Amino acid sequence: MATPPTIYVLNGPNLNLLGVREPEIYGSETLDEIAGALEDRARELGLAIDMRQSNHEGHLVDWLHEANAEGAKAVILNAGAYTHTSVALHDAIKAISVPVIEVHLSNPQARESFRRRSFVAPVARGSIAGFGPLGYQLALDAAARL
């Protein structure tokens, strides 16, 4: 039996606190609950999920490189606050050939002005924002069609 194509789902700083951190903005679902729903949907699509979270920028960069080296089908990236600050993530995405889909639970354009600039968006295949955990599902469906 062939191994299903893998989608890396990478999550940045503070996303380990989903469900307790500002639920009025980020919702009440935990990252583990989001992962479970994604794994179910991935099986339906004939895909595998490799879901990770780190509060450290370098881990995210390393995982982007790994996704590329391992031949991942796509990366779904919620870079959290690094979206607005990380030239390193921008450069890592630009350096790899695997498509990256940017995801945000909230809509950064409707929030503080400093959140309106994304270093990820210019080098991502596309962006999904403002739909809460559904954004991950939408990104997975998009990744399946790439």
N, C-alpha and C positions, 0 to 999 in steps of 0.2 A: 504494500500500500504506500503510495507516494505521500511525502510530507506536504501538508498544505502550506501555501505561501504565508509568510509572516508579516503582520503589521506591528511595528513598534509603536507603543503609545507612551510618550514621554511627558512627564509632569514635573513642573518646576517648583519653586519655593512656596511653602505654606499650603500647598494642595494636600498635604498629609493631614491638615486640619479641617478638611471639608466636613460638613455636618455640624461643626461647632463654631467655626469662624464665620462671623457675619452672615448667618443664614438668610437674612433679608436680601443680601446681594448674591450669595453663592449657592443658596438652597440648603436643604437639610440632608441630602444624600451624601454618604461618605465616599471616599475614593474606592474603597473595597466594593461598595454597592455598584458604583459605576463600572468597575472592572468586571463584576459578575454579569451585568447586563450586556457588556461588550463581548464577553466570552460566549454568551448564548447566541448573540447575533452573528459573531464571527463563525461559529459552527454552522449556522444556517447558510452562510455565504461560502462555506468551504475554505475558511481562512483560520489562521492561528494568531493569537494576540500575545505580545510580550509587553506587559504593562509595568512601568517603573516610575518611581518618584524620587527626586532628590532636591534638597535645599542648596545644592552646590553646583554652580555654573559649569565647572570642569567636568562633572559627571555627565551632564547633558551633552556637552561637546563630545566627550568620549563615546557616549551611546549613539549619537548621530553618526560618528565614524564607524562604529560597530555595525549599525544597521546597514550602512553602505557596503562594508566588507562582507557581511553575511548574506547580501543579496535580498534584503527585505523588499517586499512589494511596495511599501510606503511607510511613512512615519506620520503619526498624528502627534502634534506637539502643542501642549499647553505650557508655555514657558513662564506663566505667571508674570511676576514683576520684571523678570529678565527680558520680557518682550520689549520693554520700554528703555532698556539700558544696555543690552548686550550686543556689542559689535562682534564679540567672540562667537555667539550663536549665529549671527548673520553670516559671518565668514565660514563657519562650519557647514551651514546649509548650502551656501553657495559652492562649497568645495566638493559636495557629494552629488551623485547622480540620482539617488532615490528621491522620489517626490515627497515633499513635506506639506502637510495640511495643518494650518494654524487653527487652534480652537481656543475659545474663551467662554467661560460660563456666563459671565456678564457681558454687557456691550461697552467696551472701552470708550467708544465715541460718545456715549451718554454719561460718562463719568468725569473725573477731574481732568483738567487739560493735559497734565503730564502723562496720562494714560493714552492719549490720542495718537501718539507716535509709536509705531511698531517697527523695530529693527528686523523682525521676522517676516512681515507681510511682503516686502519687496522681493524676497527670495523664495517664498513659499509658492506652491502650486495654487493654493487658494486659502481663504480664511472663512471661518464660521464663528459667529459671536452672538451672544445675547439669548441663547435658547436653553441655558442651563445644561443639565446632563444630556439632554437630547442632542446637543451639539456634537458630542462624541459619537453618537449613533449616526448622525448625518455625515460626519467625517468618515466613519467606517464604511458606510454605503458608497460614498464618493471614492474612497480608496479602492474598494472592490471593483469599481468600474474603470480604474486607471489602467 
